[in-house]
Amino acid sequence: MRNLILFIRRFFNLILFLILEVICIILIGRTNTLQGNDVMSSANSAIGLMYRKQNEVVYYFGLKMMNDSLLAENTKLRQQMAQYLIYDTLKDTAVKRIIVPGDSTTVVKYADYLYRTARVINNSVSSENNYITLNRGAAHGIERNMAVISGTGIVGKVVHVSDNYSSVLSVLSVKQQVSAKLKDGTVGYVSWNGERPDVMVMKDVPQQIKVKKGDSVFTTSYSFFPQDVLVGIVYKTVPIKKNNLQLLHLRTATNFRNVQYVYVVENKMMKERSKLEDSVKKIK
């Protein structure tokens, strides 16, 4: 208490000045004079700026919840799309699907593809073979060889699984190539040349095929990815005269430097298909 009294005595003139200054500003602000309007305008601007900064802070810390909510909503939309993309070839009509609640997402019981959300917790883009670690594993229904896509395009294939984590071999790998097609149906293979993480190349495209800058390249039913997932956008074509082919350079649809959330795709028919194809190979 004694220190407070000494402080007030020492700075009494300054404190009195500040108090009187505040009173004057309040009195001026309450009048309708030009100065009063200026004071109120400045005060409103300062308060507005303070509220905006406060909102930005709250918005920033709420991004994770918003992302999780949007990802769950996108998953439900993908499941609903899966219902209408599958047809009864005998009747040429859409087959009715049954939606059943899952543990963290909603899945389609009889659709060919099931989508599960996952978050990227580790990622590399500068190695010869790049891997991505996800926060989902066997306990969440993840298995080896499942395809992984982002909200914009292809990502890779699950190669290792533990109870709660899984490792994905990215398409940014010299180990694997992806069957892809142009908008006219021309099929080729897309691979990574081990250089830039935002560029892939499509091989074996005949020169007579007219390819323009900005054309889209999608996955085919021959790949382990679902059909018609965006691979990338053509930004350069290079003719190869010796074999009358051309090499297409693509901007990857997925931003591998900043991928945070993905979908792990289960092809429910893949095991049956693989078993059949393996049996045919044994006959040969």
C-alpha positions as CSV (number, residue, x, y, z in Angstrom):
1,M,0.0,0.0,0.0
2,R,2.8,2.3,0.9
3,N,4.5,1.7,-2.5
4,L,1.2,2.5,-4.3
5,I,0.9,5.8,-2.4
6,L,4.5,6.6,-3.3
7,F,3.9,5.8,-6.9
8,I,0.8,8.0,-7.1
9,R,2.7,10.9,-5.4
10,R,5.6,10.5,-7.8
11,F,3.5,10.4,-11.0
12,F,0.5,12.4,-9.8
13,N,0.8,15.1,-12.5
14,L,1.0,12.5,-15.3
15,I,-1.9,10.5,-13.9
16,L,-4.0,13.6,-13.5
17,F,-3.2,14.7,-17.1
18,L,-4.2,11.3,-18.5
19,I,-7.4,11.2,-16.6
20,L,-8.4,14.7,-17.8
21,E,-7.4,13.7,-21.3
22,V,-9.7,10.7,-21.3
23,I,-12.5,12.8,-19.9
24,C,-12.0,15.4,-22.6
25,I,-12.0,12.7,-25.4
26,I,-15.2,11.2,-24.0
27,L,-16.9,14.7,-23.8
28,I,-15.8,15.5,-27.4
29,G,-16.9,12.1,-28.6
30,R,-20.4,12.5,-27.2
31,T,-21.0,15.8,-29.1
32,N,-22.1,16.0,-32.7
33,T,-19.2,18.3,-33.6
34,L,-16.8,17.4,-36.4
35,Q,-14.1,16.6,-33.8
36,G,-16.6,14.3,-32.0
37,N,-17.4,12.4,-35.1
38,D,-13.7,12.0,-35.9
39,V,-13.1,10.6,-32.4
40,M,-16.0,8.2,-32.6
41,S,-14.9,7.1,-36.1
42,S,-11.4,6.4,-34.9
43,A,-12.6,4.5,-31.9
44,N,-14.9,2.4,-34.0
45,S,-12.0,1.6,-36.4
46,A,-9.8,0.6,-33.5
47,I,-12.5,-1.6,-32.0
48,G,-13.3,-3.1,-35.4
49,L,-9.6,-3.9,-35.9
50,M,-9.4,-5.6,-32.5
51,Y,-12.5,-7.7,-33.2
52,R,-11.1,-8.7,-36.6
53,K,-7.8,-9.9,-35.1
54,Q,-9.7,-11.8,-32.4
55,N,-11.8,-13.5,-35.0
56,E,-8.7,-14.4,-37.0
57,V,-7.2,-16.1,-33.9
58,V,-10.4,-18.0,-33.2
59,Y,-10.7,-19.0,-36.9
60,Y,-7.1,-20.2,-37.0
61,F,-7.5,-22.5,-33.9
62,G,-10.8,-23.8,-35.3
63,L,-9.3,-24.8,-38.7
64,K,-8.6,-28.4,-37.6
65,M,-12.2,-28.9,-36.6
66,M,-13.4,-27.3,-39.8
67,N,-11.1,-29.5,-41.9
68,D,-12.3,-32.7,-40.2
69,S,-15.9,-31.6,-40.7
70,L,-15.4,-30.9,-44.4
71,L,-13.5,-34.1,-44.9
72,A,-16.3,-36.1,-43.4
73,E,-18.8,-34.3,-45.5
74,N,-16.7,-35.0,-48.7
75,T,-16.5,-38.6,-47.8
76,K,-20.3,-38.9,-47.5
77,L,-20.6,-37.2,-50.9
78,R,-18.1,-39.7,-52.4
79,Q,-20.1,-42.6,-51.0
80,Q,-23.3,-41.2,-52.4
81,M,-21.6,-40.8,-55.8
82,A,-20.4,-44.4,-55.6
83,Q,-24.1,-45.5,-55.4
84,Y,-25.0,-43.9,-58.7
85,L,-21.8,-44.8,-60.7
86,I,-22.5,-48.5,-60.6
87,Y,-25.0,-50.0,-62.9
88,D,-26.7,-53.3,-63.4
89,T,-25.4,-54.3,-66.9
90,L,-28.3,-56.6,-67.5
91,K,-31.0,-54.0,-66.9
92,D,-28.9,-50.9,-67.7
93,T,-30.2,-49.2,-64.6
94,A,-28.7,-47.9,-61.4
95,V,-28.5,-50.5,-58.6
96,K,-29.9,-49.4,-55.3
97,R,-27.3,-49.2,-52.5
98,I,-27.7,-49.5,-48.8
99,I,-25.8,-46.9,-46.6
100,V,-24.7,-48.2,-43.2
101,P,-23.0,-46.2,-40.5
102,G,-19.3,-46.9,-40.0
103,D,-16.9,-46.1,-37.2
104,S,-15.9,-42.7,-38.3
105,T,-17.4,-42.3,-41.7
106,T,-20.4,-43.5,-43.6
107,V,-19.7,-46.3,-46.1
108,V,-21.8,-47.8,-48.9
109,K,-22.4,-51.5,-48.2
110,Y,-22.6,-52.8,-51.8
111,A,-20.6,-50.3,-53.7
112,D,-17.4,-51.3,-55.4
113,Y,-15.4,-48.6,-53.6
114,L,-15.3,-47.6,-50.0
115,Y,-13.7,-44.4,-48.9
116,R,-12.0,-43.8,-45.5
117,T,-10.5,-40.5,-44.4
118,A,-7.0,-40.2,-43.1
119,R,-4.6,-37.4,-42.1
120,V,-1.0,-37.2,-43.4
121,I,1.5,-37.1,-40.4
122,N,4.7,-37.5,-42.4
123,N,5.6,-36.9,-46.0
124,S,8.6,-36.8,-48.3
125,V,9.0,-35.4,-51.8
126,S,12.8,-35.3,-52.4
127,S,13.7,-39.0,-52.4
128,E,13.9,-41.4,-55.3
129,N,11.0,-43.2,-53.8
130,N,8.8,-41.1,-51.5
131,Y,6.6,-42.3,-48.7
132,I,3.6,-40.9,-46.8
133,T,2.6,-41.9,-43.3
134,L,-1.1,-41.8,-42.4
135,N,-2.8,-41.9,-39.0
136,R,-5.0,-44.8,-40.0
137,G,-4.1,-48.5,-39.9
138,A,-5.5,-52.1,-39.7
139,A,-7.7,-51.1,-36.8
140,H,-9.5,-48.7,-39.1
141,G,-9.9,-51.1,-42.0
142,I,-6.8,-50.1,-43.9
143,E,-5.0,-52.9,-45.9
144,R,-2.0,-53.2,-48.2
145,N,-2.5,-52.3,-51.9
146,M,-5.4,-49.9,-51.2
147,A,-5.3,-46.8,-53.4
148,V,-4.9,-43.4,-51.8
149,I,-6.3,-40.2,-53.4
150,S,-6.6,-36.6,-52.3
151,G,-9.5,-34.2,-52.8
152,T,-7.9,-33.2,-56.1
153,G,-6.1,-36.2,-57.6
154,I,-4.1,-39.4,-57.1
155,V,-1.6,-39.9,-54.2
156,G,-0.3,-43.4,-54.1
157,K,-0.7,-47.0,-52.8
158,V,-0.7,-48.5,-49.2
159,V,2.4,-50.7,-48.8
160,H,2.8,-51.2,-45.1
161,V,0.1,-51.3,-42.3
162,S,0.3,-51.4,-38.5
163,D,-2.6,-51.3,-36.1
164,N,-2.9,-47.5,-36.1
165,Y,-0.7,-46.3,-38.9
166,S,-0.1,-47.0,-42.6
167,S,2.7,-46.2,-45.0
168,V,1.9,-45.1,-48.6
169,L,4.2,-45.4,-51.6
170,S,3.6,-42.1,-53.3
171,V,3.2,-41.8,-57.1
172,L,6.4,-39.7,-56.8
173,S,8.4,-42.9,-57.0
174,V,10.4,-44.5,-59.7
175,K,9.1,-47.9,-58.6
176,Q,5.6,-47.5,-60.0
177,Q,3.7,-46.2,-62.9
178,V,0.0,-45.4,-63.3
179,S,-2.3,-46.4,-66.2
180,A,-3.9,-43.2,-67.5
181,K,-5.9,-41.8,-70.4
182,L,-6.6,-38.6,-72.2
183,K,-10.1,-37.2,-72.7
184,D,-10.4,-39.0,-76.1
185,G,-9.7,-42.4,-74.4
186,T,-6.1,-42.7,-75.5
187,V,-4.3,-44.8,-72.9
188,G,-0.7,-44.5,-71.7
189,Y,1.4,-44.7,-68.6
190,V,2.2,-41.9,-66.2
191,S,5.3,-42.0,-64.1
192,W,7.6,-39.7,-62.1
193,N,11.1,-38.9,-63.5
194,G,12.6,-38.3,-60.0
195,E,12.9,-34.6,-60.4
196,R,10.3,-32.0,-59.5
197,P,7.4,-33.2,-57.1
198,D,4.8,-31.2,-59.1
199,V,5.6,-32.8,-62.5
200,M,5.0,-36.2,-64.0
201,V,5.2,-37.5,-67.5
202,M,2.9,-39.6,-69.7
203,K,4.6,-42.0,-72.1
204,D,3.7,-43.8,-75.3
205,V,1.2,-41.3,-76.7
206,P,1.1,-41.4,-80.5
207,Q,2.0,-38.2,-82.3
208,Q,-1.1,-38.2,-84.3
209,I,-3.1,-37.7,-81.1
210,K,-3.8,-34.0,-80.8
211,V,-2.9,-33.0,-77.3
212,K,-3.3,-29.4,-76.1
213,K,-1.9,-27.5,-73.2
214,G,-4.4,-27.6,-70.4
215,D,-5.8,-31.1,-71.3
216,S,-6.7,-33.3,-68.3
217,V,-5.3,-36.8,-67.8
218,F,-7.3,-39.3,-65.7
219,T,-6.8,-42.8,-64.3
220,T,-8.2,-45.9,-66.2
221,S,-9.9,-49.0,-64.9
222,Y,-6.6,-50.9,-65.5
223,S,-4.9,-49.1,-62.6
224,F,-5.3,-49.8,-58.9
225,F,-7.0,-46.4,-58.6
226,P,-10.7,-45.8,-59.2
227,Q,-11.4,-44.9,-62.7
228,D,-11.5,-41.2,-63.8
229,V,-9.5,-39.7,-60.9
230,L,-7.5,-36.7,-62.1
231,V,-3.8,-37.4,-62.5
232,G,-2.6,-34.0,-63.8
233,I,-2.9,-31.3,-66.4
234,V,-0.8,-31.2,-69.6
235,Y,1.5,-28.2,-69.8
236,K,4.1,-29.3,-72.3
237,T,4.4,-31.9,-75.1
238,V,7.7,-33.3,-76.5
239,P,7.7,-35.2,-79.8
240,I,10.0,-38.3,-80.0
241,K,10.8,-38.6,-83.7
242,K,12.5,-42.0,-83.7
243,N,9.3,-43.9,-82.7
244,N,6.6,-41.4,-83.7
245,L,5.5,-41.0,-80.1
246,Q,5.2,-38.0,-77.8
247,L,6.0,-37.3,-74.2
248,L,3.5,-35.3,-72.2
249,H,4.6,-33.3,-69.1
250,L,1.9,-32.9,-66.5
251,R,1.3,-30.7,-63.5
252,T,0.2,-33.0,-60.8
253,A,-3.4,-32.7,-59.6
254,T,-2.2,-33.2,-56.0
255,N,0.0,-30.7,-54.3
256,F,2.5,-33.2,-52.7
257,R,4.3,-30.4,-50.9
258,N,1.2,-29.6,-48.9
259,V,-1.1,-32.6,-48.8
260,Q,-2.7,-33.0,-45.4
261,Y,-5.8,-35.1,-45.8
262,V,-6.4,-38.0,-48.0
263,Y,-8.9,-40.8,-48.8
264,V,-7.9,-44.4,-48.6
265,V,-10.0,-46.3,-51.2
266,E,-10.9,-49.9,-50.8
267,N,-11.8,-51.8,-54.0
268,K,-14.1,-54.5,-52.8
269,M,-13.8,-56.4,-56.1
270,M,-10.0,-56.2,-56.3
271,K,-9.3,-59.5,-54.4
272,E,-11.7,-61.5,-56.7
273,R,-10.2,-59.8,-59.8
274,S,-6.6,-60.5,-58.7
275,K,-7.4,-64.1,-57.9
276,L,-9.0,-64.6,-61.3
277,E,-6.1,-62.9,-63.2
278,D,-3.5,-64.9,-61.2
279,S,-5.3,-68.2,-62.1
280,V,-5.1,-67.2,-65.8
281,K,-1.4,-66.5,-65.5
282,K,-0.9,-70.0,-64.0
283,I,-2.6,-71.6,-67.0
284,K,-0.2,-69.8,-69.4
